[in-house]
Amino acid sequence: MTSPASATAGAGRDGVVAARHIARWLALAATPTFAIMAVLTVMIGGGPADALCAAGQGSVLGGMVPMYLLMSAFHAAAWLRLIAEWRSG
């Protein structure tokens, strides 16, 4: 049985480049995904999951929508890096 590290060792530089490329696209996908989830939660309603996340009732940050918006903002760094790259060259 081979470990994941030894299975990818033969891939060499190409495997590392591919992994970085995939990681970059996943990082870019996070922000719009969480934003869409926030919009869908507002439109469809949170249901039982929203009730669970609203434990701190009266809090501005309670519920699923603010959580998705915060996660979208926290993952925006990948987009900011991409925009900076585009502007610099």
Sequence and secondary structure as in RCSB ss.txt:
>XXXX:A:sequence
MTSPASATAGAGRDGVVAARHIARWLALAATPTFAIMAVLTVMIGGGPADALCAAGQGSVLGGMVPMYLLMSAFH
AAAWLRLIAEWRSG
>XXXX:A:secstr
   HHHHHHTTHHHHHHHHHHHHHHHHHHHHHHHHHHHHHHHHH  HHHHHHHT STT TT SHHHHHHHHHHHT
THHHHHHHHHHHH 
